[in-house]
Amino acid sequence: MANTFLGWGKWSLLVAGVLGFFICAGMMIIGRRNRSQTAVDGAAGVPWVLAGLALTSLAAGIAGVALS
């Protein structure tokens, strides 16, 4: 039961991370013309998405080891 919950959580957060990359890319594309602050905000979001994905994979690995 716990492994199923961890699996669902890991995959849902992975999908959210991919959506986050798409949102950041969209902001950078939209901000290219006359909205430079939007492009900057999109570029600044990329490290946060990467950090969230890294934290997700680390937490899933640790929780998986702790439960087995």
C-alpha positions in Angstrom: 0.0 0.0 0.0 2.7 2.5 0.9 4.7 1.6 -2.3 1.6 2.3 -4.4 1.2 5.7 -2.7 4.8 6.5 -3.2 4.6 5.5 -6.8 1.6 7.7 -7.5 3.1 10.6 -5.6 6.4 10.3 -7.5 4.8 10.2 -10.9 2.3 13.0 -10.2 5.2 15.2 -9.1 7.2 14.3 -12.2 4.3 15.3 -14.4 4.0 18.6 -12.4 7.7 19.2 -13.0 7.4 18.7 -16.7 4.5 21.1 -16.7 6.6 23.5 -14.7 9.3 23.4 -17.4 6.6 24.0 -20.1 5.3 27.0 -18.2 8.8 28.5 -17.8 9.5 28.0 -21.5 6.2 29.6 -22.4 7.0 32.6 -20.2 10.4 33.0 -21.8 8.8 32.8 -25.3 6.1 35.2 -24.5 8.5 37.6 -22.8 10.9 37.7 -25.7 9.1 40.7 -27.2 8.6 43.9 -25.2 8.0 42.0 -21.9 11.5 41.2 -20.7 10.4 40.8 -17.1 8.2 37.9 -18.0 11.2 36.2 -19.7 13.3 36.8 -16.7 10.7 35.3 -14.4 10.5 32.3 -16.7 14.2 31.8 -16.6 14.3 32.2 -12.9 11.7 29.5 -12.5 13.9 26.8 -14.1 16.3 26.3 -11.1 13.3 26.0 -8.8 11.7 23.3 -11.0 15.0 21.4 -11.1 15.3 21.7 -7.3 11.8 20.4 -6.8 12.4 17.5 -9.1 15.7 16.6 -7.4 14.0 16.8 -4.0 11.2 14.6 -5.2 13.6 11.9 -6.5 15.7 12.1 -3.3 12.6 11.8 -1.0 11.1 9.0 -3.0 14.3 7.0 -2.8 14.8 7.6 0.9 11.2 6.7 1.7 11.4 3.6 -0.4 14.5 2.4 1.4 12.9 3.2 4.8 9.8 1.3 4.0 11.5 -1.9 2.7 
